[in-house]
Amino acid sequence: MPQVTAISQQIWDMKYRFKTIDGQAVDRTIEDSWRRVAEALAEPEADRERWAGEFYRALEDFKFLPAGRILAGAGTERMVTLFNCFVMGTIPDDMGGIFTHLREAALTMQQGGGIGYDFSTLRPRGAPVKGVGADASGPLSFMDVWDAMCRTIMSAGHRRGAMMATMRCDHPDIEAFIEAKREPGRLRMFNLSVLVTDAFMTAIQQDAPWELKFNGTTFKVLQARELWDKIMRATYGYAEPGVIFIDRINRRNNLYYCETISATNPCGEQPLPPYGACLLGSINLPALVTSPFEADAHLDLEALDRLVRTAVRAMDNVVDISRFPLPQQAEEARGKRRIGLGVTGLADALIMVRARYGSGPAVALTEQWLKAIQRSAYLASAEIAAEKGSFPLYDAGAYLAGETVRELDPDVQEAIAQHGIRNSLLTSIAPTGTISLFADNVSSGLEPVFSFKYTRNVLMPDGTRAQEEVSDYAYRLFRRLKGETAPLPDYFVDAQTLTPGDHVVMQAAVQKYVDSSISKTINVPVDLSFEAFKDVYAQAYELGCKGCTTYRPNEITGAVLEAKAPEPKAQAELPLVAPQPKAKDPFEAGGVIYMTRPLDRPEALPGKTYKLRWPESDHALYITINDVIQDGRRRPFEVFINSKNMEHYAWTVALTRMISAVFRRGGDVSFVVEELKAVFDPRGGSWMDGKYVPSLLAALGEVIERHMIEIGFMPAHQTPGLALESQRKIVNLPAANAQGASDPERHSLLPRCPKCSQPSLIRQEGCDLCTSCGYSKCS
């Protein structure tokens, strides 16, 4: 087995290791997984044995990282797609067509594919519907239907697919679209992005009026800056919507002559036409660095060229061996053969060659590396075209006249003119959170390192928890080569120490050599002014980015990460007088006996039933708490939760049995309240009774707390605001330095993961990623 960290082994075992339906491992080692994938990707080749060997060597030691679906599904003979995400068909503005597309979305999501939709084609709210004498309910009402469909697919036990919804900046319902997620619980299955046109950006600069119109009819006129400020205010306060510069995407699309794009996949790195599919893979840059941390450290460009050419061929073969949820998706993928080859570990590679992320040298190196990848990818695709033929919709004259192709080196253009090209588009930067963890925890995509070192709690087979250290690949390598006590050089920077401008210039540097797009999150500090925040988007547009996504900590989604210096430890003073005995608190658990045998249940118990309405649920929950009288004191004995919503049935039964079992053991069971109230749902909580509650389980904790206070089991006390305090817990990292500087090995505060409950949920590339268990969610 490769010598990798424990978390990498666990990610492999959980996500990518081939097992039978009853859980028996078919892949005994990671090498077995590489061999399985390599042999599957070589199936379309005439010389299968040769290419299986070439593909294996590319996969070996994590040099080439196909997307997770390829790693998990290739060579298993399962009825799965090897494509990650799709943009669905254009939604017609009629009821029959709308629900036909809803069915297609459900079928695609059932196989785990994320989907993107443009809802700009639906008439605005209040527009007349001819023939039925009614007014249209508008696109947001149908987005609610899609949202409910996604919840249903999730509740049926299928892997949840993320969704992207886009709307044009001139649609009459754009203001409602911008504000939609301010309503608690609404559209939580969607990422939202506004399609921003060049004309709109010009109108903003000129402070010109802006028309909101549909099918030639103007519904409203407002100042462009007013609408732009509404977009900015929403994303400043609630992290959505994102911004997609749609005219730039279409203008620079290699297939401008045969398709129009109006949506992206859920994370934004693949702008796609109707029924377009994204096929992803990444070059692991740290694996190609020679003499790391030395004066002559460099990326091996010859090895990079060979690896890219092999990767392009492997990904091209995926188009032929993959299954698809819909025939339209298969036709689109095989007609254009677009692939999205990108990179991961960029930040680690820069550290290893001693370049500070966001600096001038780092930008220059990034451009050099990405240009080399682009060049090798196009040359490889031309060579494959000479052997196997160009993609079916290739038009030599139109293709070579494309804006992006005209910027390629002359010898690359000549190769395309001579041989054609196998793949219409070749490069993209996708989210790589989980496969980066799998690849020995290299930095993700083009993102900076989030944290160099932290402690992870691991559940052991005997039920105990053990702590293990998780550290970034470059950090670990530096410690191994330079020693545990060597000070970190100034090029060891993480996401918290960078400015928004550092993020933008790196995204722009990469975008120059990426023909598709980029998934990147620009993390900004909570105290960044609104005007400075708007400047981030203006800079992204001016520097040529195709979109911009930011994340600023907020009370709805919680703080992604905050640094906190430890409080100084003062020396305890000796008492001047003898301490007095502490008065007995009637609410302390001291008078309660901890039981090894559960309390017996009397025939009848006093109790109370509480009604709880959670905004994301169509039906209320009814919580019944029964009490027992023990030693003249009333204490909670059992809990029952009932609801018509069957989505919650299994976990509510399990939860009530567990809580009741704890209650019947006696002792101070008030800790149950605090544990429930500390549960954070990364999809967002809800406002209840004037305060923010971070999850449905936290709301249940509030009900139990209220009951304990009412029966006198707990004292009434001021509960800390749930908006931030109940969501976070200190991750056990080394303390900050004495000067309070932003040392990368410092305390961090993170939201809890919904899967493993550890406080290790970070936001990268438009996705939530748990650094403890590898859970990821793009929405």
Secondary structure, DSSP 8 states (H G I E B T S, - for coil): -----HHHHHHIIIIIS-B-TTS-BS--SHHHHHHHHHHHHTTTSSSHHHHHHHHHHHHGGGSEEE-HHHHHHTTS--S-BS--EEE-----SSHHHHHHHHHHHHHHHHTT-EEEEE-TTS--TT-EETTTTEE---HHHHHHHHHHHHHHHHHTT-----EEEEEETTSTTHHHHHHGGGSTTTTTTEEEEEEE-HHHHHHHHHT-EEEEEETTEEEEEEEHHHHHHHHHHHHHHHS--EEEEHHHHHHT-TTTTT----EE-TTSS-EE-TT-EE-EEEEEGGGGEESTTSTT-EE-HHHHHHHHHHHHHHHHHHHHH-B-SSHHHHHHHHHH---EEEEE-HHHHHHHTT--TTSHHHHHHHHHHHHHHHHHHHHHHHHHHHHH---TT--HHHHHTSHHHHTS-HHHHHHHHHH--S-S--B-B---HHHHHHTTS---TT--BS-SEEEEEEE-TTS-EEEEEEE-HHHHHHHHHH-TTS---TT--BGGGS-HHHHHHHHHHHHTT-SS-B---EE--TT--HHHHHHHHHHHHHTT-SEE-EE--BTTTB-S-EE------------SS--------TTSGGGS-B-SS-----S---EEEEEE--TT-SS-EEEEEEEEEETTEEEEEEEEEEES-GGGHHHHHHHHHHHHHHHHTBS-TTHHHHHHHT---TT--EEETTEEE--HHHHHHHHHHHHHHHTTSS-------TTTGGGEEEE------TT----SSS-EEEE--TTT--S-EEEETTEEEETTT--EE--
